[in-house]
Amino acid sequence: MSKNPHAGGSLDDFLREEGIYEEVVSEATKEFIAWQLQQKMTEQVISKSEMARRIGTSRAQLDRLLDPNNTSVQLNTLMRAADAVGRRLRVELV
């Protein structure tokens, strides 16, 4: 019987061994931020058109921002979007 080399290890360790840690964390983070923005927009009854106006961008750019699969969003856009729903974006090195 062969022993599983990953038994007892963490998910982070496994993802690093597979060489996909950064990609997975990036995608999960973007998906969570997009979800949070959509939740705040719904709670505050903010339409996509109004949200785009508040952050000074196009509706198409807002759709990309809210798309959980689109990870190429600029930090300043995320900061403006957070501000538009009365929140702050906090980024830190850990």
Beta strands, then each sheet from edge to edge (+ up, - down):
end
